[in-house]
Amino acid sequence: MTIQERLVSDIAVITLNGRVTLTDGTAAFDETVQRLIQQGHLKMILDFADVPYIDSTALGVMLRTHATLIRRGGGLKLLHVQGHVRELLELTRLLTVFEVFDSEAKAIASLASIRSSPL
């Protein structure tokens, strides 16, 4: 699994590539989002376009990150959720928790309206 990150204005866009599981990538994924939060980035987009599979550990990281960002006045949006990842979110009814987009521009626009202040 690989992770790329970039900033679009004050929004951290995190692109994941490959399986995100307990044994392959969840620790790096968690470290990345925690570091970004510590740096004061409270608006994030997770891009799942090239992620064929996540497990419950990765889902836990997503939920914890979402809760932390919301509590601090920010937000987390998901991008290009498909296949197994979408099925998992549907089965767990987490599509009601996470806002999912097929367009990066729309995901950015939805976060741009949130006025968050750094730590």
C-alpha atoms as one frame of an Amber mdcrd trajectory, in Angstrom:
protein
   0.000   0.000   0.000   1.227   3.487  -0.786   0.032   6.872   0.398   0.346
  10.201  -1.369  -0.723  13.445   0.189  -1.127  16.945  -1.154  -2.755  20.167
  -0.067  -5.466  21.942  -2.007  -5.820  25.247  -0.196  -6.362  24.121   3.427
  -7.621  20.644   2.500  -5.387  17.575   2.777  -6.069  15.134  -0.061  -4.791
  11.662   0.801  -4.577   9.180  -2.055  -4.354   5.543  -1.029  -3.168   2.851
  -3.422  -3.489  -0.879  -2.740  -5.037  -2.952   0.012  -5.381  -1.279   3.403
  -5.327  -3.989   6.059  -3.915  -4.689   9.497  -0.861  -6.337   7.929  -0.540
  -4.029   4.930  -0.816  -0.309   5.394  -3.219   0.490   8.202  -0.420   1.639
  10.528   0.999   3.979   7.867  -2.508   5.233   7.053  -3.180   5.978  10.737
   0.215   7.666  11.175  -0.418   9.866   8.136  -3.819  11.142   9.242  -2.672
  11.620  12.850   0.377  13.618  11.707  -1.787  15.816   9.483  -4.200  16.465
  12.357  -1.296  17.344  14.655  -0.079  19.785  11.994  -3.493  21.469  12.123
  -5.062  20.052   8.955  -8.690  19.608   9.936 -10.183  19.089   6.475  -9.352
  15.849   4.678 -10.354  13.899   1.614  -9.518  10.202   1.358  -9.250   9.048
  -2.264 -10.007   5.340  -2.659  -9.832   5.140  -6.482  -7.010   2.571  -6.380
  -8.027   0.694  -3.220  -9.533  -2.734  -3.927  -9.918  -3.786  -0.279  -9.961
  -2.457   3.287 -10.487  -4.360   6.503 -12.141  -3.459   9.789  -8.886  -2.014
  11.150  -8.734   0.525   8.321 -12.415   1.251   8.844 -11.643   1.968  12.500
  -8.957   4.474  11.491 -11.467   6.180   9.183 -14.111   6.408  11.916 -11.677
   7.703  14.529 -10.311  10.292  12.090 -13.831  11.390  11.126 -14.841  11.811
  14.779 -11.676  13.739  15.639 -12.016  16.098  12.692 -15.706  16.778  13.340
 -15.050  17.380  17.047 -12.358  19.927  16.130 -14.554  21.741  13.632 -13.255
  20.129  10.447 -14.452  17.343   8.200 -13.600  14.165   6.334 -14.958  13.275
   2.889 -14.426  10.114   0.858 -13.669  10.081  -2.851 -13.996   7.373  -5.537
 -15.358   4.696  -3.205 -16.131   1.580  -5.241 -16.164  -2.214  -5.231 -15.427
  -3.928  -1.918 -14.885  -0.647  -0.084 -18.356   0.628  -1.076 -19.910  -2.749
  -0.204 -18.298  -2.673   3.246 -19.584   0.855   3.882 -23.054  -0.209   2.743
 -23.078  -3.370   4.904 -21.969  -1.451   7.979 -24.372   1.401   7.161 -21.473
   3.825   7.289 -22.546   5.494   4.059 -24.854   7.438   6.391 -21.813   8.621
   8.362 -19.360   9.400   5.571 -20.124  11.745   2.712 -18.913  10.119  -0.514
 -18.085  11.905  -3.771 -17.182  10.839  -7.305 -15.692  14.251  -8.090 -12.705
  15.744  -6.281 -13.954  19.258  -7.098 -17.283  18.543  -5.368 -15.555  17.030
  -2.333 -13.306  20.088  -2.063 -16.288  22.432  -2.431 -18.119  20.637   0.380
 -15.143  21.132   2.716 -14.383  24.683   1.580 -17.517  25.944   3.338 -16.295
  24.636   6.711 -14.512  27.286   8.684 -12.027  25.476  10.864  -9.337  26.985
  12.993  -5.941  25.376  13.562  -5.168  23.644  16.851
